């Protein structure tokens, strides 16, 4: 993988870099960020990986105290139903 620097910003005694690379598996360009603190040439730095931008939203979509038509036999539809959204 060859990574190209998209942007670089000086902050907190280091640099926040954004890189772009091509994924052969997904067949598209992807980006990732890395904060690199000031360091001496050849000095080894620790790394921390995390998955960002993944949010699970589970709103309560069941109204309370109202008489609405529903399918009471189904656990996933109507008054007792729920909704899950996964956003990347």
FENCORMO-V664957 format. One record per residue. N is the residue number from 1. RES is the residue in one small letter. PHI is phi in degrees with one decimal (none if undefined). PSI is psi as a letter, one per 30 degrees, with the letter a starting at -180 (NA if undefined). OMEGA is omega in whole degrees, -180 to 180 (none if undefined). Layout:
# FENCORMO-V664957
{{N;RES;PHI;PSI;OMEGA} {N;RES;PHI;PSI;OMEGA}}
This chain:
# FENCORMO-V664957
{{1;x;none;k;175} {2;x;-108.6;k;-179} {3;x;-102.3;k;179} {4;x;-109.8;k;178} {5;x;-74.6;k;178} {6;x;-90.1;e;178} {7;x;-152.9;l;180} {8;x;-147.2;k;-178} {9;x;-126.0;k;178} {10;x;-79.2;k;178} {11;x;-162.5;k;174} {12;x;48.8;h;179} {13;x;55.3;h;178} {14;x;-173.8;a;179} {15;x;-133.4;k;171} {16;x;-100.8;j;-178} {17;x;-107.1;k;171} {18;x;-116.5;k;-178} {19;x;-116.5;l;176} {20;x;-124.3;k;176} {21;x;-145.4;l;179} {22;x;-96.4;k;177} {23;x;-96.8;j;176} {24;x;-69.1;e;-179} {25;x;-67.4;e;-179} {26;x;-89.7;f;-179} {27;x;56.8;h;177} {28;x;-157.5;l;175} {29;x;-81.0;k;179} {30;x;-130.5;l;179} {31;x;-124.2;l;172} {32;x;-147.2;l;-179} {33;x;-113.8;l;177} {34;x;-148.3;k;172} {35;x;-94.1;k;-179} {36;x;-120.7;j;-180} {37;x;-70.0;l;175} {38;x;-56.5;k;-178} {39;x;-157.7;l;177} {40;x;-81.4;l;177} {41;x;-56.2;k;178} {42;x;85.6;f;180} {43;x;-72.0;k;179} {44;x;-81.0;k;-179} {45;x;-118.7;k;175} {46;x;-73.2;l;179} {47;x;-128.5;l;177} {48;x;-133.3;k;179} {49;x;-106.0;k;175} {50;x;-150.1;l;178} {51;x;-94.4;j;-178} {52;x;-105.9;l;174} {53;x;68.8;g;174} {54;x;-115.1;j;-176} {55;x;-124.4;k;175} {56;x;-102.1;k;179} {57;x;-115.4;k;-179} {58;x;-130.9;i;-179} {59;x;-75.6;l;174} {60;x;-84.8;j;-176} {61;x;-102.6;g;-178} {62;x;-93.7;j;178} {63;x;-69.3;l;180} {64;x;-113.1;k;173} {65;x;71.8;g;177} {66;x;-125.2;l;-180} {67;x;-105.8;i;-180} {68;x;-111.3;k;176} {69;x;-65.6;k;179} {70;x;-156.3;l;176} {71;x;-99.0;j;-176} {72;x;-69.5;f;179} {73;x;-80.4;f;-177} {74;x;-99.7;k;-180} {75;x;-76.8;f;-174} {76;x;-110.0;g;-177} {77;x;-138.3;k;175} {78;x;89.9;b;-174} {79;x;-59.3;e;-179} {80;x;-97.0;g;-176} {81;x;-72.8;l;179} {82;x;-142.5;l;-179} {83;x;-140.6;k;176} {84;x;-117.0;k;174} {85;x;-125.8;k;175} {86;x;-114.8;j;-175} {87;x;-114.3;k;177} {88;x;-105.8;NA;none}}
